[in-house]
């Protein structure tokens, strides 16, 4: 089974870092595996640290906009 997290559609997602996994603005030390695989970031107001899911505004931003 392939699972694609909602996190991959969020402009707050960072780039993979060895030893940290996938960091983001809400989880700078790495998104917890349970949250990344089973969380519903699109459905909650805040993921962590006062930061919530922010969708990309365009496909171009999604392709170029990783923070």
N, C-alpha and C positions, 0 to 999 in steps of 0.2 A: 504494500500500500504506500502511496506517495502522499505526503501531507505538505501542503503549502500554507504557511502561516500568514495570517492577515498582516503580520509585521512587515512582510516583504512589500506591501503596498503603502507603507507609511514613510513620509519624508523625514522622520526622526531616526530611521534606521541607519546605523553606521556600517562600516566595512568590517568583514571578518578579521579578527585578530587572534593569532596563535596564543593559546592559553586563556583567552577571554571568551572566545566564541563570537557571538554577534552582539556587539554593544549598540546602544541607542541612547538618545537623550534621556529617556526615562530610566534606563538601566545601563549606566556608563561602564559598569564592571562586567557587563554581559547579561543578555536576556536569560532569565532562568528557563531551563529546558521545559519544565512543566507549562510555563506561560507561553513560550514560543510554540509548543506543539499543541496545547489544548486551550489556551486562553482565547478570549474573544475581544481583542482590542477595539474593534469597530463598534462594539456594543457597550463599552464602559466609558465613563466620563474621563477617568484618569487611569493610566497604567501604573505609574509610580512617579515620585518626585514632583507632583503637580503637572505632569506632562501626559497627554493622551494621544490617541491616534489622530494623525493629520494626513489625510490623503493627498497624493500628488494632484496638482491642478491640470496637468496635461501629460501626455505620453512622453513628450520631450523632456519635461522636468523629471519624470520617472527614470528615464534613461541616463540623465546627466546630473541629477540632483542629490546623490547620496552625500550626506554630511560627514 
